[in-house]
């Protein structure tokens, strides 16, 4: 190339670079102006969001992520729950004024209770409303409280709902494994395999991967199962026991496993379907899930009816709801007794071993045709089960047998006892209501609390009408429940007749200072948990009127109308 040509090329490059630099400067200036305008718009948008921090329901149902924006920091905060907070009159910051450690301690105490329907409903709606985590506990700790409660209480439907609304969260594999094991333990493998749909690609858990492989085999997709199995082995996530079981089910080789493996439910299940002449003797150390599977798969049997230790283990498992309680009574029927022993059962049973004593009285009950004798035997059996800490085995059986008697047939000395030992399958809210227009808290006025569509104007008219009737009774006494109704109606905008000085009436009832303080501080979530703890195992209609009053008073102060209405709808009506 000539020197002149090089000079020309150099001159051209200089001009090109200068032109590009000038263009770049102009482009940067344009973006600066554009970003500046966008920032101004974002600040205005942020200010609006701060003024109205409401949940976007569409965001909750898809990603469960809400961005909390302030003028200083933009953070992505993940929220985990099932219901929008406004559904139950909460806000995202429902725990902001409460120490998280206090919440943990309260829930620990609640976990020791068998909550009534109303108490459990309030607990669920409080804990599983979307919210920010309390102070002093992390988001993961707060999430673990929720997940552990669902698992402990076997809320399978709620767990699936939680998984649908919360696609990504810590310990997701734990909750999916629970669902899988629940279906294996109930011998419902088809449904269990459907739960595999909840196992996303982001979850790398050997247990769940193994179950996924088994489900492919179960659904006759063996080539896919083989491929996944090979990948699992390459990743060193498999083991010899599973490899042998999988190869056997794939038809590749015989089962080379020599011992039944019961370290987890999946291994135990694979043992039961791959071992020839499978036989397993459970004991008091056997895992609950394995007991449940043995029961569901009809693998519990007594070869030797004299094996009292095995019978005792089955009784204990039934008492823990791990085994069908009817199994116990089937075993009792198999224990042989001489005719003379059966005839004199009431005199002999105390001299026998505990299991034989219960079996003898049970067989005698089956043979009796006299109602008095049957009742005597049923309640003798109740005492024996109670003494051996096996009341849970017997309570439902006793209730079912007592229901078989006609009320007119039951001797007078047994009527109260029989009534106390019968479980009602009908929920309180399903029973028919009997109104009494002469009593304010039992009048048609209370329809306002259980009918969500009941008009406020109609409620006002009914209050005026009921008051006219009550006013005629100069001796009418306004009870704590009456005052609860009046305060609740006034809180919602109903005008109370001037002649009713309900504020003076309310002074007769004390509200615990500790709970009143929570209401005044606006600790909605924590107060709701405290109310759950107060109700506990009692159904609301069994609480005393003063307790009903102070609970509704507190709920009115915090505008928790949904919970208040549920409590009043359960506690006030006279049901038949």
Helices and strands as residue ranges (DSSP letters): H 3-51, H 57-62, E 65-69, E 74-78, G 85-88, H 100-110, H 117-127, H 139-152, H 156-165, H 172-185, H 189-194, G 195-198, H 206-218, H 222-234, H 240-250, H 265-274, H 288-296, H 308-319, H 326-334, H 339-343, H 345-348, G 349-351, H 354-367, H 371-387, H 391-403, G 407-409, G 412-414, H 415-420, G 428-430, E 433-434, G 440-442, G 444-446, H 447-450, H 456-471, H 480-491, H 502-506, H 513-521, H 524-535, G 540-542, H 545-557, H 561-571, E 574-575
